[in-house]
Amino acid sequence: MNAFRLSLVVAMVIAVSACHKDKTLPEPKAEANPASVIPQAQLDTLNKAKAVEGTLMQTDQQRREQVNQ
């Protein structure tokens, strides 16, 4: 019976020590320059889309003014 208790205690100690891990997270890597991450072609397309959106907003505003008059 004494050997059983000793083996049980040893198994508990091993289980507890095996579960103990270093909980610290690794340091985050420095982020790259976002401009270098997004290809230039996509940035150009985004700028064109914003220009088109601006034109549509101006046209919409002009039509609303004409309707209100």
N, C-alpha and C positions, 0 to 999 in steps of 0.2 A: 504494500500500500504506500510505503514511503517513497519507493521508486516512481510510482504513478504520480504522486504529488510533485516530485522533483521534475519529472518530465513535463508535467503540465505547466509548472512555473517557467521552465526553460522555453517551452513553446510559446507562452504568453509574452515573454521578454523578446523572443525573436520576432514575433508578429508585430509587437509595438515598435521595435526598432526598425523593422522593414517598412512600416508605414510612415515613419518619420522621414520627410523629405524637406529639402531646402525650399521654402515657399516663396523665395524672392523671385521676381520676374526679371528676365534679362532686360538690359537697357535698350530702349527703342533706338533703331537706327535713324540716322539723320535723313530727313526726307530730301529727295532730289528736287531740283528746281522744277516747279510745275510746268513751266514753259517748255522744258526739254522732254517732259513726259507726254504731252499732247502734240501730235504731229502738226506741222505748220499748215498743211492742207486742211486739216479739220478746223484750225483756228481761223483760216481765211473763210471757210464756208460758214462758220459761226458768225463772223463779222458781216458777211453778205446777208445772212438771214436776219440779223439785227437791223440792217439798213432797210431791208424789205418790210420788216415789221414797222419801222418808223414811217415809211411811206404809206403803208396801209392805215396807220393810226391818223396821219395827217389827212388822208382822203376821207376817212370816216368822220373826222371832226368837221371837215368842210361840208360834207353831206348833212350832218346834223344841224349845222348853222343854216344851211339852205332850207331845211325842213322847218326850222323854227321861225324863219322869216316868212 
